[in-house]
Amino acid sequence: METLWDKIAGSKAKFWQLYAVKGGIIYIKASVPAARHELLIKERDLITELNKNFDKPWVKQISIV
């Protein structure tokens, strides 16, 4: 999942670190406030892109820790 996250996050991966995955929720650490804000704005698009890589969509939410 970490490789997929890095691919989907692109250049923002250095600011959005995958922390954990549990029960359809992906937990992300945002390193700076601006990255946190951008993650909130792009959450829906990121979930859609992640789910395209699975037979059955299972990612329901991104939570920032």
N, C-alpha and C positions, 0 to 999 in steps of 0.2 A: 504494500500500500504506500510505503514511503516513496518509492520510485515513481509511482503513478501521481502522487501528490506533487512531487517536485516538477513533474512534466506539466501538470494542469496549472500549477501556480506560476510557472515560468520564472521570470526575473524576480518575482515577489517572494519566491521560495526562501530566499535568505532572510526575509522579514517574518515569514509565516512558517513556523516550525511545527511539524506534525508531532503531537504529544501523545495521543491515544485514540483508539477506535473502539467503541463499545455500543452495541445495540442500535445501530443506525445513526449514531452521532459521532462525528469526527471532532476531536478536541485539538485546537490549534493554539500555540503560544505566539502572540504578536509582539515583536521586539520593541516597537515604538508606537506611540499613540496614532500617528498618521496611518501606519500599516493596519492597526486595529480598525480604524474608521473605514479604510478602503475594503477590508475584509467583510465588514458588515454590509457595505454597499453591494459587493459582488457575490454575496453568499448564494443566492439563488442560481446564478450563472455557474458558479463553481460546482454546486450540487448536481446540476444538469450535466455538466461535462464529466464529472466523476461517474455518474450513473450510466453514461454511454458505454463505459468499459466493462459492464457486467450484463449477464443475460437477464437478470431481474433487478430493477432498481432497488437499492436497499439503503442508500445514504439519504437520511431524512433531514438532518440538521448539521450545521457547523457551530460549535460552541467555542468561544474564546476563553482561554484560561490565563 
